[in-house]
Amino acid sequence: MLRIAVQAKGRLHEETMTMLEESSIKMDLGKRLLLVSSKSFPVEILFLRDDDIPQAVATGIADVGIVGENEFVEKGEDANIIRRLDFSKCRLSLAIPKEVDYKGLEWFEGKKIATSYPNILKDFLKANNINADVHVITGSVEIAPSIKLADCIFDIVSSGSTLVTNNLKEVEVVMKSEALMIGNKNLSAEKQEILDELLFRFNSYKNAEGKKYIILNVPNDRINDVCEILPGMKSPTITPLVKEGWSSMHSVIEEKTFWEIISKLKALGAEGILVIPIEKMIL
């Protein structure tokens, strides 16, 4: 049994649970337990505070964990980064009152900075030869300047709306963060085998994300032109139709370029275009 530490609530929790569900890891979450076993795969999920996950994995309480890169770097625990998960992206930034005329990093010299990430901030200040007073608080960091608790803040920024609400502006991005899967450095061979299968499932889910399967009928004399805009994973699949002079083509396209590609295909004479969502994709 492989034990996975997962954030108990929040956006990272929701995206992690979606990834597990899409990987056919089924669990009964109705009883609000802190430790839940899967009925379909040899894993159990341990729900923790995000800042407790790095230590839990490093000490072997959990075998692997899914945690924000910001928390992993801040805690500095001795665990392996197994893979980047490409979701829950954000950044750690310095922000100041919006009315301040900001000229550069020297503005922070001698200032009091409120943060929940003192270690990352101190390393940044030291690397830039800035002497500042780091004031550690947990939660609601963004209100510190307005109540005169600090001159500015160092905190997580996602959309930036929270900064705007609190009359702050982002002036320096110190690090970018995303969800990580981290692992204990002493996994047994049995647990590593389970982890490898889990990663295979995750990859199949992530490979399909943002992609569509497309089927279309194309005049044979336009196949080469269509191939230039429908490369597929290696090359499009082409099947002759009963109707003479026509073929069916199958391919995979990125959703973000979907409408641009569809317009080009129609201009080349493509007909009967069918677009299908992709649930899993194994490369």
FISERO-227327 format. One record per atom (N, C-alpha, C): x, z negated, y negated; residue in three letters. Coordinates in steps of 0.1 Angstrom, whole numbers, padded with zeros to 4 digits, always signed. Layout:
<nodes>
XZYALA...
</nodes>
This chain:
<nodes>
+0009+0000+0012MET+0000+0000+0000MET+0009+0000-0012MET+0006+0009-0021LEU+0013+0011-0034LEU+0005+0004-0045LEU+0011-0005-0052ARG+0004-0012-0063ARG+0008-0006-0077ARG-0003-0002-0084ILE-0001+0005-0097ILE-0006-0004-0108ILE+0002-0007-0118ALA-0002-0015-0129ALA-0008-0005-0140ALA-0020-0008-0145VAL-0027+0000-0154VAL-0032-0008-0166VAL-0032-0003-0177GLN-0037-0010-0189GLN-0052-0013-0187GLN-0056-0025-0190ALA-0069-0030-0187ALA-0080-0024-0196ALA-0077-0019-0208LYS-0087-0013-0216LYS-0080-0004-0227LYS-0088+0004-0234GLY-0082+0012-0244GLY-0081+0027-0240GLY-0076+0035-0249ARG-0075+0050-0246ARG-0066+0053-0235ARG-0055+0046-0233LEU-0046+0049-0222LEU-0053+0045-0209LEU-0060+0034-0209HIS-0068+0031-0197HIS-0077+0042-0193HIS-0085+0047-0202GLU-0095+0057-0199GLU-0089+0070-0194GLU-0078+0074-0200GLU-0071+0086-0196GLU-0064+0085-0182GLU-0059+0073-0180THR-0053+0070-0167THR-0063+0070-0156THR-0075+0064-0158MET-0085+0063-0148MET-0091+0077-0145MET-0092+0086-0156THR-0096+0099-0153THR-0086+0107-0144THR-0073+0105-0147MET-0063+0112-0139MET-0064+0107-0124MET-0066+0094-0122LEU-0067+0089-0108LEU-0080+0094-0101LEU-0091+0095-0109GLU-0103+0100-0103GLU-0102+0115-0100GLU-0096+0123-0109GLU-0094+0137-0106GLU-0084+0139-0095GLU-0076+0129-0091SER-0067+0130-0080SER-0073+0125-0067SER-0086+0122-0067SER-0094+0117-0056SER-0090+0103-0052SER-0086+0095-0061ILE-0084+0081-0059ILE-0096+0074-0062ILE-0104+0070-0052LYS-0117+0064-0054LYS-0117+0049-0054LYS-0123+0042-0064MET-0123+0028-0064MET-0137+0023-0069MET-0141+0011-0064ASP-0153+0004-0069ASP-0149-0005-0081ASP-0152-0001-0093LEU-0149-0008-0105LEU-0160-0017-0110LEU-0171-0018-0103GLY-0183-0024-0108GLY-0181-0040-0109GLY-0172-0046-0102LYS-0171-0060-0101LYS-0161-0066-0112LYS-0155-0057-0120ARG-0146-0061-0130ARG-0135-0070-0125ARG-0129-0066-0114LEU-0118-0074-0108LEU-0105-0070-0114LEU-0094-0078-0114LEU-0081-0075-0119LEU-0073-0067-0109LEU-0076-0068-0096LEU-0069-0061-0086LEU-0079-0054-0077LEU-0079-0040-0077VAL-0089-0032-0070VAL-0082-0022-0061VAL-0086-0022-0048SER-0080-0013-0038SER-0088+0000-0038SER-0081+0011-0035SER-0088+0024-0033SER-0094+0025-0019SER-0105+0032-0018LYS-0111+0034-0005LYS-0106+0047+0001LYS-0099+0055-0007SER-0096+0068-0002SER-0081+0071-0001SER-0073+0061-0006PHE-0058+0064-0006PHE-0051+0050-0006PHE-0040+0049+0000PRO-0033+0036+0001PRO-0027+0031-0012PRO-0035+0029-0022VAL-0030+0023-0035VAL-0040+0012-0039VAL-0035+0003-0047GLU-0043-0007-0054GLU-0040-0008-0068GLU-0050-0010-0077ILE-0048-0010-0091ILE-0048-0024-0097ILE-0037-0027-0104LEU-0036-0040-0110LEU-0038-0038-0125LEU-0049-0044-0131PHE-0052-0042-0145PHE-0045-0053-0153PHE-0037-0049-0163LEU-0029-0058-0171LEU-0029-0055-0186LEU-0025-0064-0195ARG-0023-0060-0208ARG-0011-0050-0209ARG-0012-0041-0218ASP-0002-0030-0219ASP+0013-0036-0220ASP+0014-0046-0228ASP+0028-0052-0230ASP+0033-0060-0218ASP+0024-0062-0208ASP+0029-0069-0196ASP+0033-0060-0185ASP+0030-0047-0186ILE+0032-0038-0176ILE+0047-0035-0173ILE+0056-0033-0183PRO+0070-0031-0180PRO+0076-0042-0172PRO+0073-0055-0176GLN+0079-0066-0168GLN+0073-0067-0154GLN+0060-0064-0153ALA+0054-0065-0139ALA+0061-0055-0130ALA+0064-0043-0135VAL+0071-0033-0127VAL+0085-0036-0124VAL+0092-0041-0134ALA+0107-0044-0133ALA+0109-0055-0123ALA+0100-0065-0122THR+0101-0077-0114THR+0095-0075-0100THR+0088-0064-0098GLY+0082-0061-0085GLY+0068-0066-0083GLY+0062-0072-0093ILE+0048-0076-0092ILE+0039-0063-0089ILE+0043-0052-0096ALA+0037-0039-0093ALA+0048-0030-0089ALA+0045-0020-0081ASP+0055-0010-0077ASP+0057+0001-0088ASP+0046+0005-0094VAL+0047+0015-0105VAL+0037+0011-0116VAL+0039+0016-0127GLY+0030+0013-0138GLY+0028+0025-0147GLY+0016+0026-0154ILE+0014+0036-0164ILE+0012+0029-0177ILE+0022+0033-0186VAL+0023+0025-0199VAL+0027+0034-0210VAL+0024+0030-0222GLY+0029+0038-0233GLY+0044+0037-0235GLY+0050+0048-0239GLU+0065+0048-0241GLU+0069+0038-0251GLU+0060+0036-0261ASN+0064+0026-0272ASN+0065+0012-0266ASN+0056+0008-0257GLU+0058-0005-0250GLU+0070-0006-0241GLU+0072+0004-0234PHE+0084+0004-0224PHE+0097+0003-0232PHE+0098+0011-0243VAL+0111+0010-0251VAL+0112-0004-0258VAL+0101-0009-0263GLU+0101-0022-0270GLU+0105-0033-0261GLU+0100-0033-0249LYS+0103-0044-0239LYS+0117-0043-0233LYS+0122-0031-0232GLY+0135-0029-0226GLY+0137-0034-0212GLY+0127-0034-0204GLU+0128-0039-0190GLU+0135-0028-0181GLU+0141-0033-0170ASP+0149-0025-0162ASP+0140-0018-0151ASP+0135-0007-0155ALA+0126+0001-0145ALA+0129+0016-0147ALA+0126+0024-0137ASN+0128+0038-0138ASN+0116+0045-0145ASN+0120+0056-0153ILE+0109+0065-0158ILE+0107+0075-0147ILE+0096+0075-0140ILE+0093+0085-0130ILE+0089+0098-0135ILE+0080+0098-0145ARG+0076+0111-0151ARG+0068+0108-0164ARG+0069+0118-0173ARG+0060+0117-0185ARG+0047+0124-0182ARG+0036+0118-0187LEU+0023+0122-0183LEU+0015+0131-0193LEU+0021+0133-0204ASP+0016+0142-0214ASP+0002+0139-0219ASP-0001+0126-0220PHE-0014+0122-0226PHE-0011+0109-0234PHE-0022+0104-0241SER-0021+0092-0250SER-0009+0093-0259SER-0008+0105-0266LYS+0004+0107-0275LYS+0001+0100-0288LYS+0012+0095-0294CYS+0011+0088-0307CYS+0025+0088-0312CYS+0027+0081-0323ARG+0041+0079-0329ARG+0042+0065-0335ARG+0054+0060-0336LEU+0057+0048-0343LEU+0063+0052-0357LEU+0056+0047-0367SER+0060+0052-0381SER+0060+0040-0391SER+0068+0042-0401LEU+0068+0033-0413LEU+0058+0038-0423LEU+0050+0029-0428ALA+0040+0033-0437ALA+0040+0023-0449ALA+0037+0028-0461ILE+0038+0021-0473ILE+0025+0023-0481ILE+0022+0014-0491PRO+0011+0016-0500PRO+0011+0030-0506PRO-0001+0037-0506LYS-0001+0051-0510LYS+0003+0054-0525LYS+0002+0043-0533GLU+0005+0046-0547GLU+0020+0045-0550GLU+0028+0041-0540VAL+0042+0040-0542VAL+0049+0053-0542VAL+0058+0055-0551ASP+0066+0068-0552ASP+0078+0066-0543ASP+0077+0073-0531TYR+0087+0071-0521TYR+0098+0082-0522TYR+0110+0077-0523LYS+0122+0086-0525LYS+0131+0087-0512LYS+0129+0078-0503GLY+0138+0079-0491GLY+0139+0065-0484GLY+0147+0065-0474LEU+0148+0052-0466LEU+0153+0040-0474LEU+0161+0043-0484GLU+0166+0032-0492GLU+0155+0023-0498GLU+0143+0029-0499TRP+0132+0021-0504TRP+0130+0008-0496TRP+0133+0008-0483PHE+0130-0003-0474PHE+0140-0014-0476PHE+0151-0012-0483GLU+0161-0022-0485GLU+0155-0034-0491GLU+0157-0046-0484GLY+0152-0059-0490GLY+0137-0061-0488GLY+0130-0051-0483LYS+0115-0052-0481LYS+0111-0061-0469LYS+0099-0066-0469LYS+0093-0073-0458LYS+0084-0063-0450LYS+0087-0061-0437ILE+0080-0051-0429ILE+0073-0058-0418ILE+0060-0056-0418ALA+0051-0062-0407ALA+0051-0052-0395ALA+0052-0058-0383THR+0052-0049-0371THR+0049-0057-0359THR+0044-0050-0348SER+0043-0056-0335SER+0054-0050-0326SER+0063-0043-0332TYR+0074-0036-0324TYR+0088-0040-0331TYR+0092-0052-0331PRO+0104-0057-0338PRO+0117-0051-0333PRO+0118-0049-0320ASN+0130-0044-0314ASN+0133-0030-0318ASN+0123-0021-0316ILE+0125-0007-0320ILE+0128-0006-0335ILE+0121-0014-0343LEU+0123-0014-0358LEU+0137-0019-0361LEU+0141-0030-0355LYS+0155-0035-0359LYS+0166-0025-0355LYS+0164-0018-0344ASP+0174-0008-0340ASP+0174+0003-0350ASP+0163+0007-0354PHE+0162+0018-0364PHE+0168+0014-0378PHE+0165+0002-0382LEU+0171-0003-0395LEU+0186-0004-0394LEU+0191-0009-0383LYS+0205-0011-0381LYS+0212+0003-0381LYS+0206+0012-0374ALA+0212+0026-0373ALA+0213+0032-0387ALA+0204+0028-0396ASN+0204+0034-0409ASN+0209+0025-0420ASN+0216+0014-0416ASN+0223+0005-0425ASN+0213-0001-0436ASN+0201-0005-0431ILE+0191-0010-0440ILE+0189-0025-0437ILE+0189-0033-0447ASN+0187-0048-0445ASN+0172-0050-0450ASN+0164-0054-0440ALA+0150-0057-0444ALA+0145-0069-0436ALA+0135-0075-0440ASP+0129-0087-0433ASP+0118-0082-0424ASP+0120-0084-0411VAL+0110-0079-0401VAL+0101-0091-0398VAL+0088-0089-0401HIS+0078-0099-0399HIS+0069-0095-0388HIS+0070-0103-0377VAL+0063-0100-0364VAL+0049-0105-0365VAL+0039-0096-0363ILE+0025-0101-0361ILE+0019-0092-0350ILE+0008-0097-0344THR+0002-0090-0333THR-0013-0086-0338THR-0016-0074-0337GLY-0029-0069-0341GLY-0031-0068-0356GLY-0039-0059-0360SER-0042-0057-0374SER-0030-0056-0384SER-0020-0050-0379VAL-0008-0049-0387VAL-0011-0041-0400VAL-0020-0032-0400GLU-0022-0024-0412GLU-0028-0031-0424GLU-0033-0043-0422ILE-0038-0050-0434ILE-0028-0059-0441ILE-0016-0060-0435ALA-0005-0069-0440ALA-0002-0066-0455ALA+0000-0053-0459PRO+0003-0051-0474PRO-0009-0055-0483PRO-0021-0053-0479SER-0032-0056-0488SER-0034-0071-0490SER-0030-0079-0480ILE-0032-0094-0482ILE-0018-0100-0486ILE-0009-0091-0490LYS+0004-0096-0495LYS+0013-0103-0485LYS+0010-0100-0472LEU+0018-0106-0461LEU+0031-0098-0459LEU+0031-0086-0463ALA+0043-0077-0462ALA+0042-0066-0472ALA+0054-0060-0475ASP+0054-0048-0484ASP+0050-0035-0478ASP+0051-0035-0465CYS+0049-0022-0457CYS+0047-0025-0442CYS+0045-0015-0434ILE+0043-0018-0420ILE+0050-0008-0412ILE+0053-0012-0399PHE+0058-0003-0389PHE+0048-0004-0377PHE+0041+0007-0374ASP+0031+0006-0364ASP+0028+0019-0357ASP+0019+0019-0347ILE+0014+0031-0340ILE+0006+0039-0350ILE+0008+0052-0350VAL-0001+0061-0357VAL-0005+0072-0347VAL-0018+0075-0347SER-0024+0086-0339SER-0030+0096-0348SER-0042+0094-0353SER-0048+0104-0362SER-0044+0101-0377SER-0040+0089-0380GLY-0037+0085-0394GLY-0048+0080-0401GLY-0060+0079-0395SER-0072+0075-0403SER-0072+0060-0406SER-0066+0052-0398THR-0065+0038-0400THR-0056+0035-0413THR-0045+0043-0414LEU-0037+0042-0426LEU-0045+0045-0439LEU-0052+0056-0438VAL-0060+0060-0450VAL-0070+0049-0454VAL-0076+0044-0444THR-0086+0033-0446THR-0080+0021-0453THR-0067+0019-0450ASN-0061+0007-0456ASN-0051+0011-0468ASN-0054+0022-0473ASN-0046+0027-0485ASN-0031+0027-0483ASN-0028+0032-0471LEU-0013+0034-0467LEU-0010+0048-0465LEU+0003+0052-0466LYS+0007+0065-0462LYS+0019+0065-0453LYS+0020+0074-0444GLU+0031+0074-0434GLU+0042+0082-0441GLU+0054+0075-0440VAL+0066+0081-0447VAL+0078+0084-0438VAL+0079+0077-0427GLU+0090+0080-0417GLU+0085+0078-0403GLU+0087+0088-0395VAL+0084+0088-0380VAL+0096+0083-0373VAL+0096+0071-0367VAL+0107+0066-0360VAL+0109+0070-0346VAL+0097+0071-0339MET+0098+0076-0325MET+0084+0082-0321MET+0084+0091-0312LYS+0072+0097-0306LYS+0070+0091-0293LYS+0057+0089-0289SER+0054+0082-0277SER+0043+0089-0269SER+0043+0087-0256GLU+0033+0092-0247GLU+0032+0083-0235GLU+0022+0085-0227ALA+0021+0078-0214ALA+0032+0081-0205ALA+0038+0070-0199LEU+0048+0072-0189LEU+0044+0066-0176LEU+0048+0071-0165MET+0048+0064-0152MET+0062+0058-0149MET+0062+0045-0148ILE+0075+0039-0146ILE+0075+0032-0132ILE+0086+0030-0126GLY+0087+0025-0112GLY+0097+0015-0110GLY+0095+0006-0101ASN+0105-0004-0097ASN+0116+0003-0090ASN+0128-0002-0093LYS+0140+0004-0088LYS+0143+0002-0073LYS+0135-0006-0066ASN+0137-0009-0052ASN+0125-0006-0044ASN+0119+0005-0046LEU+0108+0009-0037LEU+0112+0011-0023LEU+0104+0007-0014SER+0107+0010+0001SER+0104+0024+0004SER+0109+0029+0015ALA+0107+0043+0019ALA+0092+0046+0021ALA+0085+0036+0026GLU+0070+0038+0028GLU+0063+0040+0015GLU+0066+0031+0005LYS+0060+0032-0008LYS+0064+0044-0015LYS+0076+0049-0014GLN+0081+0061-0020GLN+0073+0073-0015GLN+0070+0073-0002GLU+0063+0084+0004GLU+0049+0085-0002GLU+0042+0073-0003ILE+0029+0072-0010ILE+0030+0077-0024ILE+0040+0073-0031LEU+0042+0077-0045LEU+0044+0092-0046LEU+0052+0098-0037ASP+0054+0113-0037ASP+0041+0120-0035ASP+0032+0115-0026GLU+0019+0122-0025GLU+0010+0120-0037GLU+0011+0109-0043LEU+0003+0106-0055LEU+0008+0115-0067LEU+0021+0117-0068LEU+0026+0126-0078LEU+0022+0141-0076LEU+0022+0144-0063PHE+0017+0158-0059PHE+0003+0160-0064PHE-0005+0150-0062ARG-0019+0151-0067ARG-0020+0152-0082ARG-0012+0143-0088PHE-0012+0143-0103PHE-0008+0157-0108PHE+0002+0162-0102ASN+0007+0176-0107ASN-0003+0186-0105ASN-0011+0186-0094SER-0021+0196-0092SER-0032+0195-0103SER-0035+0183-0107TYR-0045+0180-0117TYR-0040+0185-0131TYR-0027+0181-0134LYS-0022+0185-0147LYS-0019+0200-0148LYS-0015+0206-0137ASN-0013+0221-0137ASN-0026+0228-0141ASN-0037+0223-0137ALA-0050+0230-0140ALA-0055+0227-0154ALA-0050+0217-0160GLU-0055+0213-0173GLU-0053+0224-0184GLU-0064+0227-0191GLY-0063+0237-0202GLY-0062+0251-0197GLY-0066+0254-0184LYS-0065+0267-0179LYS-0078+0272-0173LYS-0080+0285-0173LYS-0092+0291-0168LYS-0089+0302-0158LYS-0097+0303-0148TYR-0096+0314-0138TYR-0105+0326-0143TYR-0099+0338-0144ILE-0107+0349-0150ILE-0107+0360-0140ILE-0119+0366-0138ILE-0122+0378-0129ILE-0128+0389-0138ILE-0123+0401-0137LEU-0128+0412-0145LEU-0127+0425-0138LEU-0135+0434-0142ASN-0135+0448-0136ASN-0128+0457-0147ASN-0118+0465-0142VAL-0110+0473-0152VAL-0109+0487-0147VAL-0110+0497-0156PRO-0107+0511-0152PRO-0092+0512-0147PRO-0090+0519-0136ASN-0076+0520-0131ASN-0066+0525-0140ASN-0070+0534-0149ASP-0060+0539-0159ASP-0056+0529-0170ASP-0063+0517-0170ARG-0060+0507-0180ARG-0053+0494-0174ARG-0051+0495-0160ILE-0045+0483-0153ILE-0032+0479-0159ILE-0023+0488-0162ASN-0010+0484-0167ASN-0011+0478-0181ASN-0020+0483-0189ASP-0023+0477-0202ASP-0028+0463-0201ASP-0037+0461-0192VAL-0043+0447-0190VAL-0032+0438-0184VAL-0024+0442-0176CYS-0013+0434-0170CYS-0004+0428-0181CYS-0003+0435-0192GLU+0006+0431-0202GLU+0000+0418-0209GLU-0013+0417-0209ILE-0018+0405-0215ILE-0024+0395-0205ILE-0024+0398-0192LEU-0028+0389-0181LEU-0018+0388-0171LEU-0007+0381-0174PRO+0004+0380-0164PRO+0001+0371-0153PRO-0009+0361-0154GLY-0012+0352-0144GLY+0000+0343-0141GLY+0000+0336-0129MET+0010+0327-0126MET+0023+0335-0122MET+0022+0346-0115LYS+0033+0355-0112LYS+0029+0369-0117LYS+0017+0373-0112SER+0012+0386-0116SER-0003+0386-0112SER-0011+0394-0119PRO-0026+0394-0116PRO-0028+0399-0102PRO-0039+0394-0095THR-0043+0400-0083THR-0052+0411-0086THR-0050+0423-0079ILE-0057+0435-0081ILE-0064+0440-0068ILE-0077+0442-0069THR-0084+0446-0057THR-0093+0459-0060THR-0091+0470-0053PRO-0100+0482-0055PRO-0114+0479-0054PRO-0123+0484-0062LEU-0137+0483-0061LEU-0143+0495-0053LEU-0155+0494-0048VAL-0161+0505-0042VAL-0163+0517-0052VAL-0166+0513-0064LYS-0168+0523-0074LYS-0155+0530-0077LYS-0154+0543-0075GLU-0141+0550-0077GLU-0136+0549-0091GLU-0123+0547-0092GLY-0116+0546-0105GLY-0116+0532-0111GLY-0121+0522-0104TRP-0122+0508-0109TRP-0116+0498-0100TRP-0111+0488-0105SER-0105+0477-0097SER-0109+0463-0103SER-0109+0453-0095SER-0112+0439-0099SER-0098+0433-0101SER-0097+0425-0112MET-0084+0418-0115MET-0087+0403-0116MET-0079+0395-0110HIS-0080+0380-0110HIS-0067+0375-0117HIS-0069+0365-0126SER-0057+0359-0132SER-0061+0345-0137SER-0051+0338-0142VAL-0052+0325-0149VAL-0047+0326-0163VAL-0056+0321-0173ILE-0052+0321-0187ILE-0053+0307-0193ILE-0046+0306-0204GLU-0046+0293-0211GLU-0059+0293-0219GLU-0066+0282-0219GLU-0079+0280-0227GLU-0076+0282-0242GLU-0065+0278-0247LYS-0062+0279-0261LYS-0061+0293-0266LYS-0059+0303-0257THR-0058+0317-0261THR-0070+0325-0255THR-0080+0318-0250PHE-0091+0324-0243PHE-0098+0335-0251PHE-0103+0332-0263TRP-0111+0342-0270TRP-0102+0353-0275TRP-0090+0351-0279GLU-0081+0362-0283GLU-0079+0371-0272GLU-0077+0366-0259ILE-0074+0375-0248ILE-0087+0382-0244ILE-0099+0376-0244ILE-0111+0382-0241ILE-0114+0394-0250ILE-0111+0393-0263SER-0113+0404-0272SER-0104+0416-0269SER-0092+0413-0265LYS-0083+0424-0261LYS-0087+0430-0248LYS-0092+0423-0239LEU-0097+0428-0226LEU-0109+0438-0229LEU-0118+0434-0237LYS-0130+0442-0240LYS-0126+0455-0246LYS-0115+0454-0255ALA-0111+0466-0262ALA-0104+0476-0252ALA-0099+0471-0241LEU-0093+0479-0231LEU-0103+0484-0221LEU-0116+0481-0223GLY-0126+0486-0214GLY-0130+0477-0202GLY-0125+0465-0202ALA-0129+0456-0192ALA-0144+0452-0192ALA-0150+0451-0180GLU-0164+0448-0179GLU-0166+0436-0169GLU-0178+0430-0169GLY-0181+0420-0159GLY-0171+0409-0159GLY-0167+0404-0171ILE-0157+0394-0172ILE-0163+0380-0168ILE-0158+0374-0158LEU-0163+0361-0153LEU-0152+0350-0155LEU-0155+0339-0162VAL-0145+0329-0164VAL-0149+0316-0157VAL-0140+0310-0149ILE-0143+0299-0141ILE-0134+0287-0144ILE-0139+0275-0145PRO-0130+0264-0147PRO-0121+0261-0135PRO-0109+0256-0137ILE-0100+0253-0126ILE-0099+0238-0124ILE-0102+0233-0113GLU-0102+0218-0110GLU-0088+0214-0106GLU-0082+0221-0097LYS-0068+0217-0093LYS-0060+0230-0092LYS-0047+0229-0094MET-0039+0241-0092MET-0025+0237-0086MET-0023+0242-0074ILE-0010+0239-0067ILE-0001+0250-0068ILE+0011+0248-0074LEU+0021+0259-0077LEU+0031+0259-0065LEU
</nodes>
